[in-house]
Amino acid sequence: MPQPYVLLSAAVSLDGYLDDTGPERLLLSGPDDFDRVDEVRAASDAILVGAGTLRTDNPRLLVNSPERRAARLAAGLPEYPLKVTVTASGDLDPTARFWHTGGEKVVYTTDEGAERLRALALPADVVSVGPDLRWRSVLDHLGNVRGVRRLMVEGGGQVHTQLLREGLADELQLAVAPLFVGQPDAPRMFGTGAYPGGPTSRLRLLETRPVGDVVLIRYAPTVPGTGGHPSAADRHWLDLACDLAAQCPPSRTAFSVGAVIVAADGTELARAHSREGDDPVVHAEEAALAKLDPADPRLATATVYSSLEPCARRSSRPSSPCARLILDAGVRRVVTAWREPDTFVVGAAGNALLAAEGAEVVVLPEYEPRATAPNSHLLAP
């Protein structure tokens, strides 16, 4: 199972603070937004907070609505989402409300932290991810072992910052409250440092709407991953490539494929699908590259997303195969969903050609069902 969909959720002041410096927690949201958050919790498989939030806020992280809890039970789900926290040191209060309300709990920690936590005999599953606390290891375990598909992250600022900087957040949900904090020592939603794509990278706006007197803003990252590490944005772009594959004119002699080319700052450069326009044999990657200036310097750091492994050989016409076109364009990163079968060309092996000439190839097999759906009539039962 892939890593879960990671949703970062927080309420912030107009000047970007999560709280003030007073002894009591500053309530930024109103009743309407608290109910919205309860709805998001009920739709999640797990809710995560950092150890710092446990210490300062002492949250329960419950689904408060009896109707929503009943709906979860009726759907065959636990009454409450799994509650998750992370701590490198293992320094947690065993009397916190987190441990004694709701359903199952899990703590992710280091080898050293695990020894300390097990001595506390917490009512939770303690999982060490090694000598260091690594977010990819945490998300891998949540997806592959705990079966979490949708993870809601409610803080704090350090956790939000780390997940976003590592390209692991699929969505940001910010409830912007109509007030100012104005205290430089108060906690902020995000810290300083290098974020994917830098300050020129723009997130994708998903939604804005008023919720009581706050405004909900939903954004999604757009910046491709680097090397062999897929980012949350990689999943979005490959999902789009699969959508494009479904737009192909039907054929019994060629696969339906979609392709998207994305710059390192998350800018979409081109998209295409097989048999696009008036060319009945054009391939998706070929058509997308043809829309760009071959001298565009952004191609050298771009990523090509293709629903099918780019071809290394083609039978439709005597032109360069897509893997060669990608390499000749200077692109050195390709993300795809499934390997081309031998239906039309034996031993296509486009991924092997790309890798042999220095390109990084990332395969996300969880997208294979979507990528193969438009081609089901061509595949052996």
C-alpha positions in Angstrom: 0.0 0.0 0.0 1.4 3.5 -0.8 2.0 6.2 1.7 -1.1 7.9 2.9 -2.6 11.1 1.6 -1.2 13.7 4.0 -3.4 16.7 4.9 -1.9 19.5 7.0 -4.6 21.3 9.0 -4.4 24.4 11.1 -6.0 27.6 12.1 -3.8 30.7 11.8 -4.1 34.4 12.5 -3.9 37.0 9.7 -0.2 37.5 10.5 0.5 33.7 10.4 0.5 32.6 14.0 -0.9 29.4 15.5 -1.2 30.8 19.0 -0.2 33.6 21.2 2.2 33.5 24.2 -0.4 33.4 26.9 -0.9 30.5 29.3 -4.2 29.5 27.7 -4.5 28.3 24.1 -5.8 31.1 21.8 -8.9 29.9 20.0 -8.6 31.1 16.4 -11.6 29.2 15.0 -15.3 29.6 15.8 -18.0 27.0 16.2 -18.6 26.6 12.4 -14.9 25.8 11.8 -14.6 23.5 14.7 -17.5 21.5 13.2 -15.7 21.5 9.8 -12.5 20.1 11.5 -14.6 17.5 13.2 -15.9 16.5 9.7 -12.4 16.3 8.3 -11.3 14.1 11.3 -14.2 11.8 10.7 -13.2 11.3 7.1 -9.6 10.5 8.1 -8.0 7.1 8.9 -5.5 8.7 11.3 -4.8 12.0 13.1 -1.3 13.0 13.9 0.2 15.7 16.2 3.8 16.2 17.3 5.1 15.7 20.8 5.3 19.5 21.3 1.6 19.9 20.6 0.8 17.1 23.1 2.8 18.9 25.8 1.4 22.4 25.2 -2.2 21.8 24.2 -3.0 18.4 25.7 -5.5 17.6 22.9 -7.9 14.6 22.9 -8.1 14.5 19.0 -11.6 13.0 19.0 -14.5 13.0 16.5 -17.0 14.8 18.6 -20.2 14.3 16.6 -22.1 11.1 17.6 -23.6 11.0 14.1 -20.2 11.0 12.4 -18.9 8.3 14.8 -22.0 6.2 14.0 -21.5 6.7 10.3 -17.9 5.4 10.7 -19.1 2.3 12.5 -21.8 1.7 9.9 -19.1 1.9 7.2 -17.1 -0.8 9.0 -14.5 1.6 10.4 -13.4 2.1 14.0 -15.4 4.7 15.9 -12.4 7.0 16.1 -9.5 7.4 13.7 -6.1 6.1 14.8 -4.3 8.7 16.9 -0.6 9.2 16.1 2.2 11.1 17.6 6.0 11.4 16.9 8.8 12.0 19.4 12.6 11.6 19.0 13.3 11.7 22.7 10.4 9.7 24.1 9.7 12.5 26.6 5.9 12.2 26.8 3.4 12.6 29.7 1.6 9.3 30.4 -1.3 11.2 32.0 -2.0 13.3 28.9 -5.6 13.1 27.6 -4.3 11.8 24.2 -3.7 8.3 25.8 -6.9 8.0 27.7 -9.6 9.0 25.1 -10.6 7.7 21.7 -9.5 4.5 20.1 -6.1 3.1 19.1 -2.9 5.0 19.4 0.6 4.7 18.0 3.8 6.5 18.8 6.7 6.7 16.3 10.1 7.3 17.8 13.8 6.4 17.7 15.5 3.4 19.1 16.5 5.5 22.1 13.0 6.9 22.5 11.4 3.5 22.3 13.3 2.3 25.4 12.0 5.2 27.4 8.4 4.9 26.1 8.1 1.2 26.8 9.2 1.8 30.4 6.1 4.1 30.7 3.7 1.3 29.7 1.6 3.6 27.6 -1.7 2.3 26.1 -0.3 2.7 22.6 1.8 0.8 20.0 5.4 2.1 20.2 7.2 1.9 16.9 10.9 2.7 16.4 11.9 3.7 12.9 15.6 3.5 13.7 18.3 5.7 15.2 16.8 8.8 13.7 13.2 9.9 13.2 12.5 9.9 9.5 9.2 11.0 8.1 9.3 8.7 5.1 9.7 5.7 7.4 6.7 6.9 9.5 4.5 7.3 6.5 5.6 4.0 5.0 4.7 2.2 8.2 1.3 4.0 8.5 0.5 3.0 4.9 1.9 -0.5 4.7 1.4 -1.8 8.2 -1.5 0.3 9.7 -3.4 0.6 6.4 -3.8 4.4 6.7 -4.9 6.0 3.4 -5.7 9.5 4.7 -3.7 11.1 7.4 -4.8 14.4 9.0 -1.9 16.3 10.6 -2.9 18.9 13.2 0.5 20.2 14.2 2.5 21.7 15.5 4.4 24.2 13.4 7.6 22.1 13.4 5.8 19.0 12.1 4.0 21.0 9.4 7.3 22.6 8.3 9.1 19.3 8.1 6.5 17.5 6.1 6.1 20.4 3.6 9.9 20.9 3.2 10.3 17.2 2.5 7.6 17.3 -0.2 5.4 14.8 1.8 2.3 17.0 2.2 -0.5 16.4 -0.3 -2.7 19.3 0.9 -2.8 22.3 3.2 -6.0 23.4 4.9 -5.7 26.7 6.5 -8.5 28.4 8.4 -7.5 32.1 8.5 -8.9 33.9 11.5 -9.7 37.7 11.4 -7.3 38.7 14.1 -3.6 39.6 14.6 -1.3 38.1 17.2 1.7 40.3 16.7 4.0 38.5 19.2 7.3 37.6 17.6 7.9 34.7 20.1 4.5 33.1 19.4 4.4 29.9 17.4 4.0 30.1 13.6 2.5 27.7 11.1 5.7 27.4 9.1 9.4 27.9 10.0 12.2 29.4 7.9 14.3 27.3 5.6 14.4 25.9 2.1 11.0 24.8 0.7 10.6 22.7 -2.5 11.0 24.9 -5.5 12.0 28.0 -3.5 10.0 31.3 -3.3 9.1 31.3 -7.0 7.2 28.0 -6.7 3.4 28.6 -6.5 1.0 26.1 -4.9 -2.1 25.0 -6.6 -5.3 26.6 -5.2 -8.0 24.0 -4.5 -10.7 26.0 -2.7 -11.5 29.1 -0.7 -14.7 29.6 1.2 -16.0 31.4 4.3 -16.7 29.2 7.4 -18.3 31.5 9.9 -15.9 34.4 10.3 -12.8 32.6 9.2 -11.8 31.8 5.6 -10.8 28.3 4.6 -8.0 28.1 2.1 -6.9 24.8 0.6 -3.7 24.5 -1.4 -1.8 21.6 -2.9 2.0 21.5 -3.6 3.1 21.3 -7.2 6.9 20.7 -7.1 8.2 17.4 -8.4 10.3 15.2 -6.2 14.1 14.9 -6.6 15.9 11.7 -7.6 14.2 8.5 -6.7 12.2 10.0 -3.9 8.6 10.6 -5.0 6.9 13.8 -3.6 3.3 14.3 -2.9 3.1 16.4 -6.1 4.5 13.5 -8.1 1.3 11.7 -7.3 -0.8 14.6 -8.4 1.0 14.9 -11.8 0.9 11.2 -12.5 -2.8 11.2 -11.6 -3.3 13.9 -14.2 -1.4 11.8 -16.8 -3.8 8.9 -16.1 -6.7 11.3 -16.6 -5.2 12.3 -20.0 -4.8 8.6 -21.0 -8.6 8.2 -20.5 -9.1 11.0 -23.1 -7.4 9.1 -25.9 -9.4 8.1 -29.0 -10.0 4.4 -28.7 -7.7 2.0 -30.6 -7.1 -1.7 -30.9 -3.6 -1.3 -32.2 -2.0 1.1 -29.7 -2.1 1.9 -26.0 -3.9 4.9 -24.5 -1.2 7.0 -22.7 -1.2 10.5 -21.1 1.9 12.6 -20.4 2.7 15.8 -18.5 6.0 17.7 -18.4 6.6 19.8 -15.2 9.4 22.2 -14.4 11.4 22.0 -11.2 9.4 24.9 -9.7 6.1 23.0 -10.3 5.1 24.9 -13.4 3.3 22.7 -15.9 5.1 23.0 -19.2 3.1 20.8 -21.5 0.5 18.0 -21.5 -0.7 15.6 -24.2 -2.2 12.2 -24.8 -1.8 9.5 -27.5 -3.4 10.1 -30.9 -3.9 13.8 -30.0 -5.1 16.1 -32.7 -4.9 15.0 -36.4 -2.0 12.5 -35.9 -3.4 9.0 -35.4 -0.1 7.5 -34.3 1.5 10.2 -32.2 2.6 9.1 -28.7 1.8 11.1 -25.6 5.4 12.0 -24.6 6.2 12.8 -28.2 3.2 15.2 -28.5 4.0 16.9 -25.2 7.6 17.5 -26.1 6.6 18.9 -29.5 4.8 21.7 -27.8 8.0 23.0 -26.2 11.0 24.9 -27.5 13.8 22.3 -27.5 16.1 25.0 -26.2 14.0 25.7 -23.1 16.5 25.6 -20.2 13.8 24.3 -17.8 13.8 20.9 -19.6 17.1 19.9 -18.0 15.5 19.9 -14.5 12.0 19.0 -15.5 10.1 15.7 -14.8 8.1 13.8 -17.4 5.0 12.0 -16.1 3.7 9.2 -18.3 0.9 6.8 -17.5 2.9 4.1 -19.4 6.6 3.4 -19.5 8.0 5.5 -22.4 8.7 3.3 -25.4 12.3 2.3 -26.4 11.1 1.0 -29.7 8.0 1.8 -31.8 6.3 0.1 -34.7 3.9 2.8 -35.9 6.5 4.9 -37.8 10.3 5.1 -38.2 10.9 8.0 -35.8 12.7 8.1 -32.5 11.0 6.3 -29.6 9.8 8.4 -26.7 12.6 7.4 -24.3 15.1 8.7 -26.8 13.1 11.9 -27.3 13.0 12.5 -23.6 16.8 12.0 -23.3 17.5 14.2 -26.3 15.4 16.9 -24.7 17.7 16.9 -21.7 15.1 15.6 -19.3 16.6 13.3 -16.6 13.7 12.4 -14.4 10.6 10.3 -15.4 7.7 9.1 -13.3 5.5 6.4 -14.6 2.8 3.9 -13.5 3.4 0.6 -15.3 5.7 -1.3 -17.6 4.8 -1.6 -21.3 3.7 -5.2 -22.0 4.8 -7.1 -25.1 1.4 -6.6 -26.8 2.7 -4.5 -29.7 6.5 -4.3 -29.3 8.5 -7.1 -27.7 11.0 -6.0 -25.0 10.1 -2.3 -25.1 12.2 -1.6 -22.0 12.0 2.2 -22.1 12.7 2.5 -18.4 15.9 0.5 -18.8 17.1 2.8 -21.7 16.4 5.9 -19.6 18.2 4.6 -16.6 21.2 3.4 -18.7 21.7 6.9 -19.9 21.5 8.6 -16.5 17.8 9.4 -16.1 16.1 8.7 -12.8 13.0 6.5 -13.3 10.4 6.4 -10.6 7.6 3.8 -10.8 4.5 4.3 -8.7 2.7 0.9 -9.1 -0.3 2.0 -7.1 -1.3 4.0 -10.2 -1.2 0.9 -12.5 -5.0 0.2 -12.2 -5.8 3.8 -13.3 -3.2 3.7 -16.1 -4.3 0.3 -17.4 -8.1 1.1 -17.3 -8.3 2.7 -20.7 -6.3 -0.2 -22.1 -8.2 -3.1 -20.5 -9.5 -4.2 -23.9 -5.9 -4.7 -25.1 -4.6 -6.7 -22.2 -4.8 -10.5 -21.7 -7.4 -11.6 -19.2 
